Amino acid sequence: MADLSIVFAGIKAPNPFWLASAPPTDKAYNVVRAYEAGWGGVVWKTLGEDPAAVNVSSRYSAHYGPNREVIGINNIELITDRSLEINLREITQVKKDWPDRALIVSLMVPCEEQAWKSILPLVEATGADGIELNFGCPHGMPERGMGAAVGQVPEYVELVTRWCKTYCSLPVIVKLTPNITDVRLSARAAYRGGADAVSLINTINSITSVDLEHMVALPTVGNKSTHGGYCGSAVKPIALNMVAEIARDPLTKGLPISGIGGIGSWRDAAEFIAMGCGSIQVCTAAMLHGFRIVDEMKDGLSRWMDSQGYTCLDDFCGRAVGNTTDWKYLDINYQVIAKIDQDACIGCGRCHIACEDTAHQAIASLKQPDGTHRYEVIDDECVGCNLCQITCPVEACIEMVPYNNGLPFLDWNHDPRNPYRVAS
């Protein structure tokens, strides 16, 4: 089997699968269960100053798909509501009992130098492997000048990161907020401040639903609600994009990335690694399915790596980054055309309706003698938009086939029709 062990920002772990800072890592009991299940590391739920934070009830709501599948979870929970002393004592013991597993401590204190200077030695004394700066929490804490209130201001990110590098010898991972226009600015600030790595994404501002009977959003506290942090499979596309933006940014070149956001399978993990992540953090999937999901993740990733001839994660880490670019560098002369496998087609007509009503009228509906319909692509009308392939319920029934139109490579940056083109 392929070797899944990693060294991320100087932190060793037997595999790249870490539990993200969240309710599953709030206490020693949960963390030990995670280690017993095979997780390579955990990021302990965010510690802060005493007195501890006070949480509300209820705290979670969900966005559902068909058959009540949870697509995303919204939470309004704050950082740990247990005392700093209890957390530090438990961290010390867990790290002593599990020396081969990564244990990173998430931190959030006021944006004041003395506050960070005071807490960092206490954390370092536990024997933890590193710290993660929570600059992403989108609810509750920003109202107190912490969390996303720091992460949304690059100058603050750089400042606090530099404090932590000054007063702590542990690797510093900066957790970035997605609730920002350009995540690269925060990553660059962390890099300038001396960060050893960044992790992203934290949760996204959200309201998942409204109780129309009582006219209040969920989750409800009494008869009021608020926005929370959204996570789960629904945020994966957003997370992957932000990871890619940092991975291909020349101003943060070489900065290690811990990928977070909607990871629930070995394939998700492989995609984040291919996009440049050296470790993977999981939360929502573990909350929905339990810690044992890591078995399938490790086994699936190892088997896939074996099938591809990869012996370790470094063999494919970041290999998709070079193929990710700005739109202006794409070949506007390249063309694909949809092809329907008639043997696999079940005749549902979803491709035809989607194309006829909302796209390019490129799929003909041909009535057969027995009353059924046969669907065929009109090549001259097809623009290769992929909508038919997306709506088709049969996997691999519709294929997007490259079409040789005889035109040379041409991107918009050099197109004569572009008044802002780069001169050849």
TIKOL-572208 format. One record per residue (C-alpha): residue number from 1; residue in three letters; x, y, z. Coordinates in steps of 0.5 Angstrom, whole numbers. Layout:
BEGIN
<site resi="NUM" resn="Ala" u="X" v="Y" w="Z"/>
...
END
This chain:
BEGIN
<site resi="1" resn="Met" u="0" v="0" w="0"/>
<site resi="2" resn="Ala" u="2" v="7" w="-1"/>
<site resi="3" resn="Asp" u="6" v="11" w="4"/>
<site resi="4" resn="Leu" u="1" v="16" w="7"/>
<site resi="5" resn="Ser" u="5" v="19" w="12"/>
<site resi="6" resn="Ile" u="7" v="27" w="12"/>
<site resi="7" resn="Val" u="11" v="32" w="15"/>
<site resi="8" resn="Phe" u="7" v="38" w="14"/>
<site resi="9" resn="Ala" u="10" v="45" w="17"/>
<site resi="10" resn="Gly" u="15" v="41" w="21"/>
<site resi="11" resn="Ile" u="9" v="37" w="24"/>
<site resi="12" resn="Lys" u="9" v="29" w="23"/>
<site resi="13" resn="Ala" u="3" v="25" w="22"/>
<site resi="14" resn="Pro" u="2" v="18" w="20"/>
<site resi="15" resn="Asn" u="-3" v="20" w="15"/>
<site resi="16" resn="Pro" u="-6" v="27" w="12"/>
<site resi="17" resn="Phe" u="-13" v="26" w="15"/>
<site resi="18" resn="Trp" u="-14" v="31" w="21"/>
<site resi="19" resn="Leu" u="-20" v="33" w="25"/>
<site resi="20" resn="Ala" u="-21" v="40" w="24"/>
<site resi="21" resn="Ser" u="-22" v="45" w="30"/>
<site resi="22" resn="Ala" u="-29" v="44" w="32"/>
<site resi="23" resn="Pro" u="-34" v="40" w="37"/>
<site resi="24" resn="Pro" u="-31" v="33" w="35"/>
<site resi="25" resn="Thr" u="-24" v="36" w="38"/>
<site resi="26" resn="Asp" u="-27" v="40" w="44"/>
<site resi="27" resn="Lys" u="-24" v="35" w="50"/>
<site resi="28" resn="Ala" u="-20" v="29" w="51"/>
<site resi="29" resn="Tyr" u="-25" v="24" w="50"/>
<site resi="30" resn="Asn" u="-27" v="25" w="43"/>
<site resi="31" resn="Val" u="-20" v="26" w="41"/>
<site resi="32" resn="Val" u="-18" v="20" w="44"/>
<site resi="33" resn="Arg" u="-23" v="16" w="40"/>
<site resi="34" resn="Ala" u="-21" v="20" w="34"/>
<site resi="35" resn="Tyr" u="-14" v="17" w="35"/>
<site resi="36" resn="Glu" u="-16" v="10" w="36"/>
<site resi="37" resn="Ala" u="-20" v="10" w="30"/>
<site resi="38" resn="Gly" u="-14" v="12" w="26"/>
<site resi="39" resn="Trp" u="-14" v="19" w="25"/>
<site resi="40" resn="Gly" u="-7" v="22" w="24"/>
<site resi="41" resn="Gly" u="-8" v="28" w="28"/>
<site resi="42" resn="Val" u="-13" v="33" w="31"/>
<site resi="43" resn="Val" u="-13" v="41" w="31"/>
<site resi="44" resn="Trp" u="-16" v="42" w="38"/>
<site resi="45" resn="Lys" u="-22" v="46" w="39"/>
<site resi="46" resn="Thr" u="-21" v="54" w="40"/>
<site resi="47" resn="Leu" u="-18" v="56" w="46"/>
<site resi="48" resn="Gly" u="-19" v="63" w="49"/>
<site resi="49" resn="Glu" u="-18" v="67" w="55"/>
<site resi="50" resn="Asp" u="-22" v="65" w="62"/>
<site resi="51" resn="Pro" u="-27" v="66" w="63"/>
<site resi="52" resn="Ala" u="-29" v="61" w="58"/>
<site resi="53" resn="Ala" u="-34" v="63" w="52"/>
<site resi="54" resn="Val" u="-42" v="62" w="54"/>
<site resi="55" resn="Asn" u="-45" v="58" w="48"/>
<site resi="56" resn="Val" u="-53" v="58" w="46"/>
<site resi="57" resn="Ser" u="-58" v="53" w="45"/>
<site resi="58" resn="Ser" u="-60" v="51" w="40"/>
<site resi="59" resn="Arg" u="-54" v="51" w="35"/>
<site resi="60" resn="Tyr" u="-54" v="48" w="29"/>
<site resi="61" resn="Ser" u="-59" v="48" w="23"/>
<site resi="62" resn="Ala" u="-58" v="44" w="16"/>
<site resi="63" resn="His" u="-59" v="45" w="9"/>
<site resi="64" resn="Tyr" u="-62" v="38" w="6"/>
<site resi="65" resn="Gly" u="-62" v="35" w="-1"/>
<site resi="66" resn="Pro" u="-66" v="29" w="-3"/>
<site resi="67" resn="Asn" u="-68" v="24" w="2"/>
<site resi="68" resn="Arg" u="-66" v="28" w="7"/>
<site resi="69" resn="Glu" u="-59" v="28" w="5"/>
<site resi="70" resn="Val" u="-55" v="33" w="9"/>
<site resi="71" resn="Ile" u="-51" v="38" w="4"/>
<site resi="72" resn="Gly" u="-49" v="43" w="9"/>
<site resi="73" resn="Ile" u="-49" v="45" w="17"/>
<site resi="74" resn="Asn" u="-50" v="52" w="19"/>
<site resi="75" resn="Asn" u="-47" v="53" w="27"/>
<site resi="76" resn="Ile" u="-47" v="59" w="31"/>
<site resi="77" resn="Glu" u="-43" v="55" w="37"/>
<site resi="78" resn="Leu" u="-37" v="59" w="39"/>
<site resi="79" resn="Ile" u="-30" v="57" w="42"/>
<site resi="80" resn="Thr" u="-29" v="52" w="47"/>
<site resi="81" resn="Asp" u="-34" v="53" w="53"/>
<site resi="82" resn="Arg" u="-29" v="50" w="58"/>
<site resi="83" resn="Ser" u="-24" v="53" w="62"/>
<site resi="84" resn="Leu" u="-17" v="54" w="59"/>
<site resi="85" resn="Glu" u="-14" v="50" w="65"/>
<site resi="86" resn="Ile" u="-18" v="44" w="64"/>
<site resi="87" resn="Asn" u="-16" v="44" w="56"/>
<site resi="88" resn="Leu" u="-9" v="45" w="57"/>
<site resi="89" resn="Arg" u="-9" v="39" w="62"/>
<site resi="90" resn="Glu" u="-12" v="35" w="58"/>
<site resi="91" resn="Ile" u="-8" v="37" w="52"/>
<site resi="92" resn="Thr" u="-2" v="35" w="56"/>
<site resi="93" resn="Gln" u="-4" v="28" w="57"/>
<site resi="94" resn="Val" u="-7" v="26" w="51"/>
<site resi="95" resn="Lys" u="0" v="28" w="47"/>
<site resi="96" resn="Lys" u="4" v="24" w="52"/>
<site resi="97" resn="Asp" u="-1" v="18" w="51"/>
<site resi="98" resn="Trp" u="-1" v="19" w="43"/>
<site resi="99" resn="Pro" u="6" v="22" w="41"/>
<site resi="100" resn="Asp" u="6" v="19" w="34"/>
<site resi="101" resn="Arg" u="0" v="23" w="32"/>
<site resi="102" resn="Ala" u="-1" v="31" w="31"/>
<site resi="103" resn="Leu" u="-4" v="35" w="36"/>
<site resi="104" resn="Ile" u="-5" v="42" w="34"/>
<site resi="105" resn="Val" u="-8" v="47" w="38"/>
<site resi="106" resn="Ser" u="-13" v="53" w="36"/>
<site resi="107" resn="Leu" u="-12" v="59" w="39"/>
<site resi="108" resn="Met" u="-17" v="66" w="39"/>
<site resi="109" resn="Val" u="-15" v="72" w="44"/>
<site resi="110" resn="Pro" u="-16" v="79" w="43"/>
<site resi="111" resn="Cys" u="-12" v="83" w="38"/>
<site resi="112" resn="Glu" u="-7" v="85" w="43"/>
<site resi="113" resn="Glu" u="0" v="83" w="44"/>
<site resi="114" resn="Gln" u="0" v="82" w="51"/>
<site resi="115" resn="Ala" u="-6" v="77" w="50"/>
<site resi="116" resn="Trp" u="-2" v="73" w="45"/>
<site resi="117" resn="Lys" u="4" v="73" w="49"/>
<site resi="118" resn="Ser" u="1" v="71" w="55"/>
<site resi="119" resn="Ile" u="-3" v="65" w="52"/>
<site resi="120" resn="Leu" u="3" v="62" w="48"/>
<site resi="121" resn="Pro" u="8" v="59" w="53"/>
<site resi="122" resn="Leu" u="2" v="56" w="56"/>
<site resi="123" resn="Val" u="0" v="52" w="50"/>
<site resi="124" resn="Glu" u="7" v="51" w="48"/>
<site resi="125" resn="Ala" u="8" v="47" w="55"/>
<site resi="126" resn="Thr" u="3" v="42" w="53"/>
<site resi="127" resn="Gly" u="8" v="39" w="48"/>
<site resi="128" resn="Ala" u="3" v="40" w="43"/>
<site resi="129" resn="Asp" u="6" v="40" w="36"/>
<site resi="130" resn="Gly" u="4" v="47" w="33"/>
<site resi="131" resn="Ile" u="-2" v="52" w="34"/>
<site resi="132" resn="Glu" u="-7" v="54" w="29"/>
<site resi="133" resn="Leu" u="-9" v="62" w="29"/>
<site resi="134" resn="Asn" u="-17" v="62" w="29"/>
<site resi="135" resn="Phe" u="-18" v="68" w="24"/>
<site resi="136" resn="Gly" u="-24" v="65" w="21"/>
<site resi="137" resn="Cys" u="-30" v="65" w="26"/>
<site resi="138" resn="Pro" u="-36" v="68" w="23"/>
<site resi="139" resn="His" u="-41" v="69" w="28"/>
<site resi="140" resn="Gly" u="-40" v="72" w="36"/>
<site resi="141" resn="Met" u="-33" v="72" w="36"/>
<site resi="142" resn="Pro" u="-32" v="78" w="31"/>
<site resi="143" resn="Glu" u="-37" v="82" w="35"/>
<site resi="144" resn="Arg" u="-32" v="82" w="40"/>
<site resi="145" resn="Gly" u="-26" v="84" w="35"/>
<site resi="146" resn="Met" u="-24" v="77" w="34"/>
<site resi="147" resn="Gly" u="-24" v="71" w="29"/>
<site resi="148" resn="Ala" u="-26" v="74" w="22"/>
<site resi="149" resn="Ala" u="-26" v="81" w="25"/>
<site resi="150" resn="Val" u="-18" v="80" w="25"/>
<site resi="151" resn="Gly" u="-18" v="75" w="19"/>
<site resi="152" resn="Gln" u="-21" v="80" w="14"/>
<site resi="153" resn="Val" u="-16" v="85" w="15"/>
<site resi="154" resn="Pro" u="-9" v="83" w="12"/>
<site resi="155" resn="Glu" u="-5" v="88" w="17"/>
<site resi="156" resn="Tyr" u="-8" v="85" w="23"/>
<site resi="157" resn="Val" u="-7" v="78" w="20"/>
<site resi="158" resn="Glu" u="1" v="80" w="19"/>
<site resi="159" resn="Leu" u="1" v="83" w="26"/>
<site resi="160" resn="Val" u="-2" v="77" w="30"/>
<site resi="161" resn="Thr" u="2" v="72" w="26"/>
<site resi="162" resn="Arg" u="9" v="76" w="27"/>
<site resi="163" resn="Trp" u="7" v="76" w="35"/>
<site resi="164" resn="Cys" u="6" v="69" w="35"/>
<site resi="165" resn="Lys" u="13" v="67" w="31"/>
<site resi="166" resn="Thr" u="16" v="72" w="36"/>
<site resi="167" resn="Tyr" u="13" v="69" w="43"/>
<site resi="168" resn="Cys" u="13" v="62" w="41"/>
<site resi="169" resn="Ser" u="17" v="56" w="38"/>
<site resi="170" resn="Leu" u="12" v="52" w="35"/>
<site resi="171" resn="Pro" u="10" v="52" w="28"/>
<site resi="172" resn="Val" u="4" v="57" w="27"/>
<site resi="173" resn="Ile" u="-1" v="55" w="22"/>
<site resi="174" resn="Val" u="-6" v="61" w="20"/>
<site resi="175" resn="Lys" u="-13" v="59" w="19"/>
<site resi="176" resn="Leu" u="-16" v="64" w="14"/>
<site resi="177" resn="Thr" u="-23" v="66" w="13"/>
<site resi="178" resn="Pro" u="-27" v="65" w="6"/>
<site resi="179" resn="Asn" u="-32" v="71" w="8"/>
<site resi="180" resn="Ile" u="-27" v="76" w="4"/>
<site resi="181" resn="Thr" u="-26" v="79" w="-3"/>
<site resi="182" resn="Asp" u="-19" v="76" w="-4"/>
<site resi="183" resn="Val" u="-17" v="70" w="0"/>
<site resi="184" resn="Arg" u="-10" v="71" w="-3"/>
<site resi="185" resn="Leu" u="-9" v="78" w="1"/>
<site resi="186" resn="Ser" u="-10" v="74" w="8"/>
<site resi="187" resn="Ala" u="-5" v="69" w="6"/>
<site resi="188" resn="Arg" u="0" v="74" w="3"/>
<site resi="189" resn="Ala" u="0" v="77" w="10"/>
<site resi="190" resn="Ala" u="0" v="71" w="14"/>
<site resi="191" resn="Tyr" u="7" v="69" w="10"/>
<site resi="192" resn="Arg" u="10" v="76" w="11"/>
<site resi="193" resn="Gly" u="8" v="75" w="18"/>
<site resi="194" resn="Gly" u="12" v="69" w="18"/>
<site resi="195" resn="Ala" u="7" v="64" w="18"/>
<site resi="196" resn="Asp" u="9" v="56" w="17"/>
<site resi="197" resn="Ala" u="3" v="55" w="14"/>
<site resi="198" resn="Val" u="-4" v="57" w="12"/>
<site resi="199" resn="Ser" u="-11" v="53" w="13"/>
<site resi="200" resn="Leu" u="-17" v="54" w="9"/>
<site resi="201" resn="Ile" u="-23" v="55" w="9"/>
<site resi="202" resn="Asn" u="-26" v="57" w="15"/>
<site resi="203" resn="Thr" u="-34" v="57" w="15"/>
<site resi="204" resn="Ile" u="-38" v="61" w="11"/>
<site resi="205" resn="Asn" u="-43" v="66" w="13"/>
<site resi="206" resn="Ser" u="-50" v="63" w="12"/>
<site resi="207" resn="Ile" u="-57" v="62" w="14"/>
<site resi="208" resn="Thr" u="-60" v="56" w="12"/>
<site resi="209" resn="Ser" u="-67" v="56" w="12"/>
<site resi="210" resn="Val" u="-73" v="60" w="16"/>
<site resi="211" resn="Asp" u="-79" v="57" w="20"/>
<site resi="212" resn="Leu" u="-85" v="60" w="16"/>
<site resi="213" resn="Glu" u="-89" v="58" w="22"/>
<site resi="214" resn="His" u="-86" v="62" w="27"/>
<site resi="215" resn="Met" u="-82" v="67" w="22"/>
<site resi="216" resn="Val" u="-75" v="66" w="25"/>
<site resi="217" resn="Ala" u="-69" v="63" w="22"/>
<site resi="218" resn="Leu" u="-66" v="57" w="24"/>
<site resi="219" resn="Pro" u="-62" v="55" w="29"/>
<site resi="220" resn="Thr" u="-67" v="58" w="34"/>
<site resi="221" resn="Val" u="-65" v="61" w="40"/>
<site resi="222" resn="Gly" u="-72" v="63" w="44"/>
<site resi="223" resn="Asn" u="-75" v="67" w="38"/>
<site resi="224" resn="Lys" u="-69" v="70" w="35"/>
<site resi="225" resn="Ser" u="-64" v="67" w="31"/>
<site resi="226" resn="Thr" u="-57" v="70" w="27"/>
<site resi="227" resn="His" u="-53" v="68" w="22"/>
<site resi="228" resn="Gly" u="-48" v="62" w="23"/>
<site resi="229" resn="Gly" u="-42" v="59" w="20"/>
<site resi="230" resn="Tyr" u="-44" v="54" w="14"/>
<site resi="231" resn="Cys" u="-40" v="48" w="13"/>
<site resi="232" resn="Gly" u="-40" v="41" w="9"/>
<site resi="233" resn="Ser" u="-40" v="38" w="2"/>
<site resi="234" resn="Ala" u="-44" v="44" w="-1"/>
<site resi="235" resn="Val" u="-38" v="49" w="1"/>
<site resi="236" resn="Lys" u="-32" v="44" w="-2"/>
<site resi="237" resn="Pro" u="-32" v="48" w="-9"/>
<site resi="238" resn="Ile" u="-31" v="54" w="-6"/>
<site resi="239" resn="Ala" u="-26" v="51" w="-1"/>
<site resi="240" resn="Leu" u="-22" v="48" w="-7"/>
<site resi="241" resn="Asn" u="-22" v="55" w="-11"/>
<site resi="242" resn="Met" u="-19" v="59" w="-5"/>
<site resi="243" resn="Val" u="-14" v="53" w="-4"/>
<site resi="244" resn="Ala" u="-12" v="54" w="-12"/>
<site resi="245" resn="Glu" u="-12" v="61" w="-11"/>
<site resi="246" resn="Ile" u="-6" v="61" w="-6"/>
<site resi="247" resn="Ala" u="-3" v="55" w="-9"/>
<site resi="248" resn="Arg" u="-2" v="59" w="-15"/>
<site resi="249" resn="Asp" u="0" v="65" w="-12"/>
<site resi="250" resn="Pro" u="7" v="67" w="-14"/>
<site resi="251" resn="Leu" u="7" v="72" w="-7"/>
<site resi="252" resn="Thr" u="6" v="66" w="-3"/>
<site resi="253" resn="Lys" u="10" v="61" w="-7"/>
<site resi="254" resn="Gly" u="12" v="55" w="-2"/>
<site resi="255" resn="Leu" u="7" v="56" w="3"/>
<site resi="256" resn="Pro" u="4" v="50" w="6"/>
<site resi="257" resn="Ile" u="-3" v="49" w="6"/>
<site resi="258" resn="Ser" u="-8" v="45" w="10"/>
<site resi="259" resn="Gly" u="-14" v="44" w="6"/>
<site resi="260" resn="Ile" u="-21" v="44" w="10"/>
<site resi="261" resn="Gly" u="-28" v="45" w="7"/>
<site resi="262" resn="Gly" u="-33" v="39" w="5"/>
<site resi="263" resn="Ile" u="-28" v="34" w="5"/>
<site resi="264" resn="Gly" u="-32" v="27" w="6"/>
<site resi="265" resn="Ser" u="-28" v="22" w="2"/>
<site resi="266" resn="Trp" u="-22" v="19" w="-1"/>
<site resi="267" resn="Arg" u="-23" v="23" w="-7"/>
<site resi="268" resn="Asp" u="-25" v="29" w="-4"/>
<site resi="269" resn="Ala" u="-18" v="29" w="0"/>
<site resi="270" resn="Ala" u="-14" v="27" w="-7"/>
<site resi="271" resn="Glu" u="-17" v="33" w="-10"/>
<site resi="272" resn="Phe" u="-15" v="38" w="-5"/>
<site resi="273" resn="Ile" u="-8" v="34" w="-5"/>
<site resi="274" resn="Ala" u="-7" v="35" w="-12"/>
<site resi="275" resn="Met" u="-9" v="42" w="-11"/>
<site resi="276" resn="Gly" u="-3" v="43" w="-7"/>
<site resi="277" resn="Cys" u="-5" v="41" w="0"/>
<site resi="278" resn="Gly" u="0" v="38" w="5"/>
<site resi="279" resn="Ser" u="-5" v="36" w="10"/>
<site resi="280" resn="Ile" u="-13" v="35" w="10"/>
<site resi="281" resn="Gln" u="-18" v="37" w="16"/>
<site resi="282" resn="Val" u="-25" v="34" w="16"/>
<site resi="283" resn="Cys" u="-31" v="36" w="21"/>
<site resi="284" resn="Thr" u="-38" v="36" w="18"/>
<site resi="285" resn="Ala" u="-37" v="29" w="15"/>
<site resi="286" resn="Ala" u="-34" v="26" w="22"/>
<site resi="287" resn="Met" u="-40" v="29" w="25"/>
<site resi="288" resn="Leu" u="-45" v="26" w="21"/>
<site resi="289" resn="His" u="-42" v="19" w="20"/>
<site resi="290" resn="Gly" u="-37" v="18" w="26"/>
<site resi="291" resn="Phe" u="-30" v="18" w="27"/>
<site resi="292" resn="Arg" u="-29" v="11" w="23"/>
<site resi="293" resn="Ile" u="-30" v="14" w="16"/>
<site resi="294" resn="Val" u="-23" v="15" w="16"/>
<site resi="295" resn="Asp" u="-22" v="8" w="15"/>
<site resi="296" resn="Glu" u="-25" v="9" w="8"/>
<site resi="297" resn="Met" u="-21" v="15" w="7"/>
<site resi="298" resn="Lys" u="-15" v="12" w="8"/>
<site resi="299" resn="Asp" u="-16" v="5" w="5"/>
<site resi="300" resn="Gly" u="-19" v="9" w="-1"/>
<site resi="301" resn="Leu" u="-13" v="14" w="-2"/>
<site resi="302" resn="Ser" u="-8" v="8" w="-1"/>
<site resi="303" resn="Arg" u="-12" v="4" w="-7"/>
<site resi="304" resn="Trp" u="-12" v="10" w="-12"/>
<site resi="305" resn="Met" u="-5" v="12" w="-11"/>
<site resi="306" resn="Asp" u="-3" v="5" w="-12"/>
<site resi="307" resn="Ser" u="-7" v="4" w="-18"/>
<site resi="308" resn="Gln" u="-4" v="11" w="-21"/>
<site resi="309" resn="Gly" u="3" v="9" w="-19"/>
<site resi="310" resn="Tyr" u="4" v="14" w="-13"/>
<site resi="311" resn="Thr" u="8" v="11" w="-7"/>
<site resi="312" resn="Cys" u="7" v="17" w="-3"/>
<site resi="313" resn="Leu" u="3" v="24" w="-3"/>
<site resi="314" resn="Asp" u="9" v="28" w="-5"/>
<site resi="315" resn="Asp" u="8" v="24" w="-12"/>
<site resi="316" resn="Phe" u="2" v="28" w="-14"/>
<site resi="317" resn="Cys" u="1" v="34" w="-9"/>
<site resi="318" resn="Gly" u="0" v="40" w="-13"/>
<site resi="319" resn="Arg" u="0" v="37" w="-20"/>
<site resi="320" resn="Ala" u="-7" v="40" w="-21"/>
<site resi="321" resn="Val" u="-4" v="47" w="-20"/>
<site resi="322" resn="Gly" u="0" v="48" w="-26"/>
<site resi="323" resn="Asn" u="-7" v="47" w="-30"/>
<site resi="324" resn="Thr" u="-11" v="52" w="-26"/>
<site resi="325" resn="Thr" u="-10" v="59" w="-29"/>
<site resi="326" resn="Asp" u="-14" v="65" w="-31"/>
<site resi="327" resn="Trp" u="-20" v="65" w="-36"/>
<site resi="328" resn="Lys" u="-16" v="70" w="-40"/>
<site resi="329" resn="Tyr" u="-11" v="64" w="-42"/>
<site resi="330" resn="Leu" u="-16" v="59" w="-44"/>
<site resi="331" resn="Asp" u="-16" v="57" w="-51"/>
<site resi="332" resn="Ile" u="-22" v="60" w="-54"/>
<site resi="333" resn="Asn" u="-22" v="56" w="-60"/>
<site resi="334" resn="Tyr" u="-22" v="49" w="-57"/>
<site resi="335" resn="Gln" u="-29" v="46" w="-58"/>
<site resi="336" resn="Val" u="-32" v="40" w="-55"/>
<site resi="337" resn="Ile" u="-39" v="37" w="-57"/>
<site resi="338" resn="Ala" u="-44" v="32" w="-53"/>
<site resi="339" resn="Lys" u="-44" v="25" w="-56"/>
<site resi="340" resn="Ile" u="-50" v="21" w="-53"/>
<site resi="341" resn="Asp" u="-49" v="13" w="-52"/>
<site resi="342" resn="Gln" u="-55" v="10" w="-55"/>
<site resi="343" resn="Asp" u="-54" v="4" w="-51"/>
<site resi="344" resn="Ala" u="-54" v="7" w="-44"/>
<site resi="345" resn="Cys" u="-59" v="12" w="-46"/>
<site resi="346" resn="Ile" u="-66" v="11" w="-42"/>
<site resi="347" resn="Gly" u="-70" v="16" w="-46"/>
<site resi="348" resn="Cys" u="-72" v="20" w="-40"/>
<site resi="349" resn="Gly" u="-71" v="26" w="-44"/>
<site resi="350" resn="Arg" u="-68" v="31" w="-39"/>
<site resi="351" resn="Cys" u="-62" v="33" w="-43"/>
<site resi="352" resn="His" u="-67" v="35" w="-49"/>
<site resi="353" resn="Ile" u="-71" v="39" w="-44"/>
<site resi="354" resn="Ala" u="-65" v="42" w="-41"/>
<site resi="355" resn="Cys" u="-62" v="44" w="-48"/>
<site resi="356" resn="Glu" u="-69" v="46" w="-51"/>
<site resi="357" resn="Asp" u="-71" v="51" w="-45"/>
<site resi="358" resn="Thr" u="-65" v="54" w="-42"/>
<site resi="359" resn="Ala" u="-59" v="53" w="-47"/>
<site resi="360" resn="His" u="-58" v="52" w="-55"/>
<site resi="361" resn="Gln" u="-63" v="47" w="-58"/>
<site resi="362" resn="Ala" u="-58" v="42" w="-60"/>
<site resi="363" resn="Ile" u="-61" v="36" w="-58"/>
<site resi="364" resn="Ala" u="-67" v="33" w="-62"/>
<site resi="365" resn="Ser" u="-72" v="29" w="-60"/>
<site resi="366" resn="Leu" u="-74" v="24" w="-65"/>
<site resi="367" resn="Lys" u="-81" v="20" w="-64"/>
<site resi="368" resn="Gln" u="-80" v="13" w="-65"/>
<site resi="369" resn="Pro" u="-85" v="8" w="-68"/>
<site resi="370" resn="Asp" u="-86" v="5" w="-61"/>
<site resi="371" resn="Gly" u="-88" v="12" w="-58"/>
<site resi="372" resn="Thr" u="-81" v="13" w="-55"/>
<site resi="373" resn="His" u="-76" v="18" w="-56"/>
<site resi="374" resn="Arg" u="-69" v="18" w="-59"/>
<site resi="375" resn="Tyr" u="-65" v="24" w="-57"/>
<site resi="376" resn="Glu" u="-59" v="26" w="-62"/>
<site resi="377" resn="Val" u="-54" v="32" w="-61"/>
<site resi="378" resn="Ile" u="-54" v="37" w="-67"/>
<site resi="379" resn="Asp" u="-47" v="38" w="-68"/>
<site resi="380" resn="Asp" u="-47" v="44" w="-71"/>
<site resi="381" resn="Glu" u="-51" v="47" w="-66"/>
<site resi="382" resn="Cys" u="-48" v="44" w="-60"/>
<site resi="383" resn="Val" u="-43" v="49" w="-56"/>
<site resi="384" resn="Gly" u="-40" v="44" w="-51"/>
<site resi="385" resn="Cys" u="-43" v="47" w="-45"/>
<site resi="386" resn="Asn" u="-44" v="41" w="-41"/>
<site resi="387" resn="Leu" u="-51" v="42" w="-39"/>
<site resi="388" resn="Cys" u="-54" v="36" w="-42"/>
<site resi="389" resn="Gln" u="-48" v="31" w="-39"/>
<site resi="390" resn="Ile" u="-50" v="35" w="-32"/>
<site resi="391" resn="Thr" u="-57" v="33" w="-32"/>
<site resi="392" resn="Cys" u="-57" v="26" w="-35"/>
<site resi="393" resn="Pro" u="-58" v="21" w="-29"/>
<site resi="394" resn="Val" u="-54" v="16" w="-32"/>
<site resi="395" resn="Glu" u="-46" v="16" w="-31"/>
<site resi="396" resn="Ala" u="-42" v="16" w="-37"/>
<site resi="397" resn="Cys" u="-48" v="16" w="-42"/>
<site resi="398" resn="Ile" u="-46" v="23" w="-45"/>
<site resi="399" resn="Glu" u="-39" v="24" w="-47"/>
<site resi="400" resn="Met" u="-36" v="31" w="-49"/>
<site resi="401" resn="Val" u="-32" v="29" w="-55"/>
<site resi="402" resn="Pro" u="-26" v="34" w="-57"/>
<site resi="403" resn="Tyr" u="-28" v="37" w="-64"/>
<site resi="404" resn="Asn" u="-22" v="39" w="-69"/>
<site resi="405" resn="Asn" u="-24" v="45" w="-72"/>
<site resi="406" resn="Gly" u="-17" v="46" w="-75"/>
<site resi="407" resn="Leu" u="-16" v="53" w="-71"/>
<site resi="408" resn="Pro" u="-10" v="54" w="-68"/>
<site resi="409" resn="Phe" u="-9" v="56" w="-60"/>
<site resi="410" resn="Leu" u="-12" v="63" w="-58"/>
<site resi="411" resn="Asp" u="-13" v="66" w="-52"/>
<site resi="412" resn="Trp" u="-17" v="72" w="-50"/>
<site resi="413" resn="Asn" u="-10" v="75" w="-48"/>
<site resi="414" resn="His" u="-8" v="75" w="-55"/>
<site resi="415" resn="Asp" u="-14" v="75" w="-59"/>
<site resi="416" resn="Pro" u="-15" v="81" w="-64"/>
<site resi="417" resn="Arg" u="-22" v="82" w="-62"/>
<site resi="418" resn="Asn" u="-19" v="84" w="-55"/>
<site resi="419" resn="Pro" u="-18" v="92" w="-54"/>
<site resi="420" resn="Tyr" u="-13" v="90" w="-48"/>
<site resi="421" resn="Arg" u="-9" v="84" w="-51"/>
<site resi="422" resn="Val" u="-2" v="83" w="-50"/>
<site resi="423" resn="Ala" u="2" v="85" w="-56"/>
<site resi="424" resn="Ser" u="5" v="79" w="-59"/>
END
